[in-house]
């Protein structure tokens, strides 16, 4: 083709050397490439861009946003340059070899970038769809990118050294141990990502708690080798993906899906304040709307039992009686069952734990209707505010370790009596002297 082009120029009176002819052919190749570039980028891609922006389909917008068409157009331009070089340059030309080699490298580079854009578009579409958001797509696509880079890298090396790719692959077989060592973390991360997805153990948006890594917050990204967690103090903790398989972690997703967050907190009752209730106290507490049904039922049951067994109730250890602690526990259970922010379909109980030197633990075990942190803390605080305020009505006291104020209160009467005794002694001495 180059000779025909040269003869055509000679027939039109244009005389030049081989160098001039070569430059003219290369200029023609560049000119045609520029024309193709303008047609593709100024006409075709602008048309595609307008259609993509107006389209309501997610896949069209995703493909364009990740520059898939731009990179594909540049790959096509490399193919056109390669074809032109074969048409315009002589087969024995050194320039032909150089131009085609550079064209192949160009094509492979933008083919790799096109694959990257396609994977990024798939990831973007996956993140915008609820069905695929839970899958570890980022880790899978990163693995595909690494494999693509390795394959393209082998082809590039084979072109530069002039050897077959199979020969290079056979040479890499001896380096398998080295490759496994270098890519240990990506391989472990890929396997861990597949296990996390297959077993539905973790997904973006879950509340992850992993104390050994200092992670306690929302999962914002699951990548090939790392999982990023935004902690509640807004710091970012990076956890190796394979650590989620080899170590244990707590996923709070079940709490969110259940629609209730657990309150499990105890109030310590002073054991010396626990006693049988007198008739006066029972009469007073009977005015409580929440407690009246319990007292009525319990009193009937106790009186019937004592009457059937003919017990002498003048002695306090005989028969059955109501205690202030048991009555308070019944009141608290009734209070929680009527609370508008407590989930009634999940576990709800008030239980007494084993007594210790710190008193008698009375534990509240319920679930709130909301899982939102601030609202949950507010509900929990309101419940225990009420508990502390209502305890004296039952004659109960909260156990509290003596403080410095308590010690000073005990020492103050002694100090006052000492001052008074000193005043009496001085006055008696004055009387004797007189």
C-alpha positions in Angstrom: 0.0 0.0 0.0 2.9 2.4 0.7 4.4 1.7 -2.8 1.1 2.4 -4.4 0.7 5.6 -2.5 4.3 6.6 -3.5 3.6 5.9 -7.2 0.4 7.8 -7.1 2.2 10.8 -5.7 4.9 10.5 -8.4 2.3 10.4 -11.1 1.1 13.7 -9.8 4.5 15.2 -10.0 5.5 14.8 -6.3 9.1 13.5 -5.9 10.5 12.5 -2.5 12.9 10.0 -0.9 12.0 7.0 1.2 12.2 9.0 4.4 9.8 11.6 3.0 7.4 8.8 1.9 7.6 7.2 5.4 6.8 10.5 7.1 4.0 11.1 4.7 2.5 7.7 5.4 2.8 8.2 9.2 1.2 11.6 8.8 -1.6 10.0 6.9 -2.1 7.4 9.7 -2.1 10.2 12.3 -4.6 12.2 10.3 -7.0 9.3 9.8 -6.6 8.5 13.6 -7.5 12.1 14.5 -10.6 12.0 12.2 -11.7 8.8 13.8 -11.1 10.3 17.3 -13.2 13.3 16.5 -16.0 11.2 15.1 -16.0 8.9 18.1 -15.6 11.4 20.9 -17.4 14.5 19.4 -20.3 12.8 17.6 -20.8 9.2 18.8 -20.0 9.6 22.5 -21.9 12.8 22.8 -24.9 11.2 21.3 -24.6 8.2 23.7 -24.0 10.6 26.6 -27.3 12.5 25.9 -29.2 9.3 25.6 -27.7 7.9 28.9 -28.4 11.1 30.8 -32.1 11.1 29.7 -32.5 7.4 30.3 -34.2 6.2 33.5 -32.5 2.9 33.3 -29.8 2.5 35.9 -27.4 0.3 33.8 -27.1 3.0 31.0 -26.2 5.8 33.5 -23.8 3.5 35.4 -21.9 2.5 32.3 -21.5 6.1 31.2 -20.6 7.4 34.6 -17.7 5.0 34.8 -16.3 6.1 31.4 -16.8 2.7 29.8 -17.6 4.1 26.4 -14.6 6.5 26.4 -12.2 3.8 27.2 -13.8 1.4 24.7 -13.5 4.1 22.0 -9.8 4.6 22.7 -9.3 0.8 22.4 -11.0 0.9 19.0 -8.7 3.7 17.9 -5.7 1.5 18.8 -7.2 -1.3 16.6 -7.7 1.2 13.7 -4.0 2.3 14.0 -2.9 -1.3 14.0 -4.9 -2.0 10.9 -3.6 1.2 9.2 0.0 0.3 9.9 -0.5 -3.1 8.2 -2.1 -1.4 5.2 0.2 1.6 4.7 3.6 0.3 5.7 5.7 -2.3 4.0 5.9 -5.7 5.7 9.7 -5.5 6.0 9.7 -2.1 7.6 11.1 -1.7 11.1 8.6 1.1 11.7 5.7 -1.3 11.0 6.9 -3.5 13.9 7.2 -0.6 16.2 3.8 0.9 15.4 2.0 -2.4 15.6 3.8 -3.3 18.9 2.8 0.1 20.4 -0.7 -0.3 19.1 -1.1 -3.8 20.7 0.1 -2.3 24.0 -2.3 0.5 23.6 -5.2 -1.9 22.9 -4.3 -4.1 25.9 -4.1 -1.1 28.2 -7.5 0.3 27.3 -9.0 -3.2 27.2 -7.9 -3.6 30.8 -9.3 -0.1 31.7 -12.6 -1.0 29.9 -12.9 -4.2 32.0 -12.3 -2.0 35.1 -15.0 0.4 34.0 -17.4 -2.4 33.4 -16.8 -3.9 36.8 -17.1 -0.5 38.5 -20.4 0.0 36.7 -21.7 -3.4 37.9 -20.6 -2.5 41.5 -22.4 0.8 41.3 -25.6 -0.9 40.1 -25.2 -3.5 42.8 -24.9 -0.9 45.5 -28.1 0.9 44.3 -30.2 -2.3 44.4 -31.4 -3.8 47.7 -31.2 -7.4 46.4 -27.4 -7.3 45.8 -26.3 -4.8 48.3 -25.6 -7.5 50.9 -23.1 -9.3 48.5 -19.4 -8.6 48.9 -19.2 -7.4 45.3 -16.3 -5.1 45.9 -14.0 -7.9 47.0 -15.1 -10.1 44.1 -14.6 -7.4 41.6 -11.2 -6.5 43.0 -10.2 -10.2 42.6 -11.3 -10.1 39.0 -9.2 -6.9 38.5 -6.1 -8.5 40.0 -6.5 -11.5 37.7 -7.1 -9.3 34.7 -3.9 -7.3 35.5 -1.9 -10.5 35.8 -3.2 -11.8 32.4 -2.6 -8.5 30.6 0.8 -8.2 32.2 1.7 -11.6 30.9 0.6 -10.7 27.4 2.6 -7.4 27.6 5.7 -9.2 28.7 5.3 -11.8 26.0 5.0 -9.0 23.3 8.0 -7.1 24.6 10.3 -10.1 24.9 8.9 -11.8 21.7 8.0 -15.0 23.5 4.8 -17.0 23.7 2.5 -16.3 26.7 2.4 -20.1 27.4 6.1 -20.1 27.8 5.9 -17.3 30.3 3.1 -19.1 32.1 5.2 -22.2 32.4 8.0 -20.1 33.9 5.6 -18.7 36.4 4.6 -22.2 37.5 8.0 -22.4 39.3 7.2 -19.2 41.1 3.8 -20.4 42.5 5.1 -20.4 46.1 6.4 -16.8 45.7 3.1 -15.7 44.1 1.1 -17.4 46.9 3.2 -15.6 49.5 2.8 -12.2 47.8 -0.9 -12.5 47.2 -1.6 -14.3 50.5 -3.9 -11.5 51.9 -6.0 -11.1 48.7 -6.5 -14.8 48.5 -7.5 -15.1 52.1 -9.7 -12.0 51.7 -11.4 -13.5 48.6 -12.2 -16.8 50.4 -13.4 -14.9 53.5 -15.6 -12.6 51.4 -17.3 -15.6 49.7 -17.9 -17.3 53.1 -19.3 -14.1 54.6 -21.7 -13.8 51.7 -22.6 -17.4 51.5 -23.4 -17.6 55.2 -25.0 -14.1 55.3 -22.7 -13.2 58.2 -22.0 -9.6 57.4 -23.1 -6.9 55.0 -22.7 -3.1 54.5 -24.7 -1.2 57.0 -24.5 -3.8 59.8 -23.5 -2.9 63.3 -20.2 -4.7 63.9 -18.6 -5.1 67.3 -15.1 -6.6 67.4 -13.2 -5.4 70.6 -9.9 -7.0 69.8 -9.6 -4.7 66.8 -11.3 -1.7 68.4 -14.2 -1.9 66.0 -17.7 -0.9 67.2 -19.9 0.8 64.7 -21.4 0.5 61.2 -19.8 -1.4 58.4 -19.2 1.1 55.5 -17.2 -1.1 53.1 -16.3 -4.7 52.5 -13.3 -4.9 50.3 -11.0 -7.7 49.1 -8.6 -7.5 52.0 -10.2 -5.1 54.5 -13.5 -4.3 56.1 -14.0 -0.6 57.1 -16.0 0.2 60.2 -17.1 3.7 61.2 -17.1 3.7 65.0 -19.6 5.6 67.0 -16.9 8.3 67.7 -16.7 8.7 63.9 -13.2 7.1 63.7 -12.6 4.5 61.0 -11.3 1.0 62.0 -9.9 -1.3 59.4 -10.3 -5.0 60.0 -8.7 -7.7 57.8 -11.4 -9.6 56.0 -10.1 -13.0 56.9 -10.1 -12.0 60.6 -13.9 -12.1 60.4 -13.7 -15.8 59.6 -10.8 -16.8 61.9 -12.1 -14.7 64.9 -15.5 -14.1 66.5 -17.4 -10.9 66.1 -20.8 -9.6 67.2 -23.3 -8.5 64.5 -26.2 -6.4 65.8 -28.3 -6.9 62.7 -30.6 -9.4 64.5 -31.5 -6.7 67.0 -32.4 -4.3 64.3 -34.4 -6.8 62.3 -36.3 -7.8 65.5 -37.3 -4.2 66.0 -36.4 -4.1 69.6 -33.3 -3.3 71.7 -32.6 -5.0 75.0 -32.6 -3.3 78.4 -30.7 -5.5 80.9 -29.9 -3.6 84.0 -30.2 -4.2 87.7 -31.1 -2.0 90.7 -29.4 -3.0 93.9 -31.8 -3.2 96.9 -30.6 -2.8 100.4 -31.4 -6.2 102.0 -32.1 -4.6 105.4 -35.1 -2.7 103.9 -36.9 -5.9 102.9 -39.8 -6.8 105.2 -43.3 -8.0 105.4 -45.9 -5.4 104.6 -48.3 -4.2 107.2 -52.0 -3.7 106.6 -51.6 0.0 106.6 -49.0 -0.2 103.8 -51.2 -2.6 101.8 -54.2 -0.3 102.2 -52.1 2.7 100.9 -50.6 0.8 97.9 -54.1 -0.5 97.0 -54.8 2.9 95.6 -52.3 2.3 92.8 -54.0 1.6 89.5 -51.2 -0.8 88.4 -50.9 -2.6 91.7 -54.5 -2.9 92.8 -55.4 -6.1 90.7 -52.2 -7.8 91.9 -52.9 -7.0 95.6 -56.5 -8.1 95.4 -55.6 -11.4 93.8 -52.6 -12.0 96.0 -54.4 -11.2 99.3 -57.3 -13.5 98.4 -54.8 -16.3 97.7 -52.8 -15.7 100.9 -55.8 -15.4 103.1 -57.4 -18.5 101.7 -54.1 -20.5 102.3 -53.7 -19.2 105.8 -57.4 -19.9 106.6 -57.3 -23.5 105.2 -54.2 -24.3 107.2 -55.5 -22.7 110.4 -52.4 -20.8 111.1 -51.8 -18.4 114.0 -51.1 -15.1 112.2 -50.3 -13.2 115.3 -46.8 -14.7 115.0 -45.1 -13.1 111.9 -43.3 -16.2 110.7 -46.4 -18.2 110.4 -48.3 -18.5 107.2 -47.9 -16.6 104.0 -47.5 -12.8 103.8 -46.8 -10.1 101.2 -43.3 -8.7 101.2 -42.4 -5.2 100.0 -39.8 -6.5 97.6 -42.1 -9.1 96.0 -44.9 -6.4 95.7 -42.5 -4.0 94.2 -41.4 -6.6 91.6 -45.0 -7.2 90.7 -45.6 -3.4 90.4 -42.6 -3.0 88.2 -43.7 -5.8 85.9 -47.1 -4.3 85.6 -45.5 -0.9 84.9 -43.4 -2.2 82.1 -46.3 -4.1 80.5 -48.2 -0.8 80.3 -45.2 1.2 79.1 -45.9 2.5 75.5 -42.2 2.2 74.5 -41.6 -1.3 75.6 -42.0 -4.2 73.1 -44.7 -6.5 74.4 -44.0 -9.4 72.0 -40.4 -9.9 73.0 -39.1 -11.1 76.4 -40.3 -9.0 79.3 -39.5 -9.9 82.9 -38.3 -8.5 86.2 -36.2 -11.0 88.1 -34.3 -11.2 91.4 -30.7 -12.3 91.1 -28.4 -13.8 93.8 -27.8 -11.5 96.7 -24.3 -10.3 97.5 -22.4 -7.9 99.6 -23.8 -5.2 97.4 -27.4 -5.9 98.1 -30.1 -7.8 96.2 -30.1 -7.2 92.5 -33.5 -6.7 90.9 -33.0 -7.0 87.1 -35.1 -5.4 84.4 -35.0 -7.5 81.2 -37.1 -6.0 78.4 -36.8 -4.7 74.9 -37.7 -1.3 73.6 -39.8 -0.7 70.5 -37.0 1.4 68.9 -33.4 0.5 68.1 -32.3 4.1 67.6 -29.5 4.7 70.1 -30.5 8.1 71.5 -34.2 7.2 71.9 -33.2 3.8 73.5 -31.0 5.6 76.1 -33.8 8.0 76.9 -36.4 5.3 77.5 -34.0 3.3 79.7 -33.2 6.4 81.8 -36.9 7.3 82.2 -37.6 3.7 83.4 -34.9 3.8 86.1 -35.7 7.3 87.1 -39.1 6.1 87.9 -37.8 3.0 89.8 -35.5 5.1 92.0 -38.3 7.6 92.7 -41.0 5.0 93.6 -38.8 2.7 95.8 -39.5 4.6 99.1 -43.2 4.1 98.6 -42.6 0.4 99.3 -40.2 1.0 102.2 -37.2 -0.1 100.1 -33.8 1.5 99.8 -31.2 1.4 97.2 -27.9 -0.1 98.3 -25.0 2.4 98.1 -21.5 2.1 99.4 -20.8 4.8 102.1 -19.2 7.9 100.7 -17.1 10.6 102.3 -20.3 12.6 103.1 -21.7 9.6 105.0 -18.5 9.3 107.1 -18.5 13.0 107.9 -22.1 12.7 109.0 -21.2 10.0 111.4 -18.2 12.0 112.8 -20.1 15.2 113.3 -22.2 14.2 116.4 -19.0 13.1 118.1 -17.4 16.4 117.4 -20.4 18.4 118.7 -20.5 16.3 121.9 -16.8 16.8 122.5 -17.2 20.6 122.2 -20.2 20.5 124.6 -18.2 18.4 127.1 -15.3 20.9 126.9 -17.7 23.8 127.6 -19.1 22.0 130.7 -15.6 21.2 132.1 -14.5 24.8 131.8 -17.6 26.1 133.4 -17.2 23.7 136.4 -13.6 24.8 136.9 -14.7 28.4 137.0 -17.4 27.6 139.7 -14.8 25.8 141.8 -12.3 28.8 141.7 -15.0 31.1 142.8 
